[in-house]
């Protein structure tokens, strides 16, 4: 079938060239021709039909590959996903023909994309096109990084690593897979993908031009590549090297198993979940085999460029191994058996990375990364960070402890036929409709319950908190607190309460007498409670109201809330960054669903 299709296209291209000109054929390549040259070179390796090789050459777009051949960083204005597949095809041309020019063009292309046109995600393009080199600050918005381009750049880097074994390509693959691929699906919902990955201030994956697709009625080009990307997450973990002593390169640390025929072993790789409060990547490799290995084989494990030697460890059967500097492979050669156990521990560092923009005015625009993970801030647009006299990132970025998820709560109440929740609405406390998880509304309805007496205690039941004095920290405004401004004063969110205001409340049994409710009493005003109102609607402001004999009917119900587990929770890789006007909750970009976020921050001394 494939050969028949190629025959059709061979005749069609031949007719265009003979009836008109080869120029007309080249002009047709200005449209998206996909991986035609790649497919044709691969087919030629099977058929050895010279017509297939000739047709492949005719899909090697000369006006683009020519720029790369003379090493000109002049890809601005080209449609990115039309031309990345052309490069992939030219890489196959090198593999098929051995022409070194096409090895050079592929290498140069990857170099200029990474140096001048790549975002911190590993992705590239804005509005599907490449912009001027090192001018990316002006491109940030909702239409960055077409998903197809990341899919194809992974192919480019895969070829380059196979040819060179250079660490930079393995690190790139990890970065683009972790941030550029895993970020395009809505949580763990299979088949819900995005076309573009927004990278602007206060943007959302749900609010880009295309927004989220649907499982059964969306089929953009990025759906094809997106679905395929998630079907091959196991691709490029392992690379085999033939020789007298078989070699295996492990370049991605992803829990998996490999039946390695050449090494006559089954390798099991177990990677511990990465967390912010314990800054190490740990993995264990064990082995099994139906029979004893007949020869030695080598395992070559990647020591990423993002780690450091301080705290790095490797052991084989409990014996320490010497680790090379980051950017190299640790090589272990022996006859492997089922009793062997190889472990590696690598420190994970926080770091900032400037956007690819050489204009002095944009020098302060930086991304924050934790190992390979790009961290985004829960913010609708504020992006200013002043580091002041900080000597290291740990002075202004701190991890969220594991215990904090046990302190997250949501306060719910019914009005009419609807369920409402206490919410932080632009730093005022209001009642809003019960939200869907993965949204800004869910973040705003989640608070951390800080015990005045026991700051680290978790909330496992109402009995744990009744009678306790607490403070409420909004989930996405770390360091700020809910503050009451006196009787009949509205509740607000602030980091600096005025004199006479208070951020401390006493949790008491609900005044409505129900077993599952609580009321929030002001510690500095006995008998005064957080009050929602009677028969309120969405957007109603909360205030402090005192119980008296003349209190309106429904008062007890209006000050009684069901305290539930927080709708939102901290991702295991979460940090707090000190901002100029407010602190930012940071989490991996891949964890965001519909929430607004900021990827690049304005970081100044």
Buried (B, 14 or more C-beta within 10 A) or exposed (E): EEEEEBBEBBEEBBEBBEEEEEEEBBEEBEEEBBBBBBBBBBBBEEEEBEBBBBBBBBBBBBEBBEBBBEBEBBBEEBBBBBBBBBBBBBBBBBBBBEEEBBBBBBBBBBBBBBEBBBBBBBBBBBBBBBBBBBBBBEBBBBBBBBBBBBBBBBBBBBBBBBBEBBBBBBBBBBBBBBBBBBBBBBEEEEBBBBBBBBBBBBBBBBEBEBBBBEEEEBEBBBBBBBBEBBEEBEBBBBBBBEEEEBBBBBBBBBEBEBEBEBBBBBBBBBBBEBBBBEBBBBBBBBBBBEEEBEEEBBBBBBBBBBBBEEEBBBBBEEEEBEBEEBBBBBEBEEBBEBEBEBBBBBBBBBEBEBBBBEEEEBBBBBBBBBBBBBBBBBBBEBBBBBBEEBEEBEEBBBBBBBEBBBBBBBBBBEBEEEEBBBBBBEBBBBBBBBBEBBBBBBBBBBBBBBBBEEEEBBBEEBEBBEEBBBBBBBBBBBBBBBBBBBEEEBBBBBBEBEEEBBBBBBBBBBBBEEEEBBBBBBBEBEEBBBBBBEEBEEEBBBBBBBBEEEBEEBBBBBBBBBBBEBBBBBBBBBBBBBBBEBBBBBBBBBBBBBBBBBBBBBBEE
